[in-house]
């Protein structure tokens, strides 16, 4: 998986390309912990994310918990297969997905 981060003021956009699974979620978790200081809006761009596992869902839940304290989080450009995972797990009702 490739992670691309873009900062615009207090908005951090993280674009993911590939698969967010048990192995790659560890890298994303590290990036989140070192990147969220001073961020009031966290945007995940999932245009090129093709697959997500429960490990990836855990990282998104962690990011949402952090952002609930300091701003907001939104997930954009979700592919149908990934959206299906959000719907099946019930996370689509807790996450802001555009």
N, C-alpha and C positions, 0 to 999 in steps of 0.2 A: 504494500500500500504506500502511496505517496501522499504526504501531508504538505499543503501549501498554506502558509499563514500570511495574512495581510492586515496591517494595522492602519486605521484611519481615525485619528483622534483617540477616542475612548472605545471605538468599535473594533473588535477583532473578528476577522473572518477566517475560518479554517475550512479549506476545501480538501475533500478526501477523494482519492482516486484508487479504486481497487476494492479490496475486501477488508472489512473490519471484523477481525476474528480474535481468537484467544492470543495469538502471537502478536498481531499488529496493534491490538488494543493497549498493550503495555507501553508502546511508543507514544500513542496518543495521550495516554494518561500522564506521562512525564511532561509532554508538551503543554497540556492544560495546566498542570500545577505551576509551571514556570512562566506561563504567559498571561494569566488572568489578573495579575496585580494592576489595579487602576482601570480595568476594563468594566464598562457599564453595559455594553451590549456585545453578546457573543453570538455570532452567526455561523452556523455550519452549512456549507454548501455541499450537498450530496448528489450533484449532477452526475458525477462519475463514480459514485459508490455503487458497486454492483451486488454486495452481499454484506449482511451483518449477523453476528451471532449474539448469544446472551452476554458474552464478555463485552461486546461493543455496546449493548444496551445498558450494561452496568456503568460504563464510562459516561454515556450520555446522561444517565440519572445522577451521577456524581457531579457532572458539569452543571446540570440544572439546579442541584442543591446549592452549589457555590453561587451561581448567578442569582438565585432567589434572594440572597443576602446583599448583593451589590449591583443588581441591574436586571437585565432580561436576556433570555436566550431564545433563538429562533432557528429552525431547521428549514432550509429551502431546497428546492429542486430535487425532491425525493423521487427516486425511480420506483415503478410499481412493485417490484419484488421486495424492496426495502419497506415500502409503505405497508405491504401486506403483513410483514413481521410486526410493525408498530401496531397495526389493527388487531392482529391475533393476540398479542401480549397485553393489549389495553393501554399501551403507552401513548397512543395517538390522542387519548383524552387528557393526558398530563403534560405533553410536550406541545409547544407552539410550532406547528408545521404549516408552512406556506407553499 
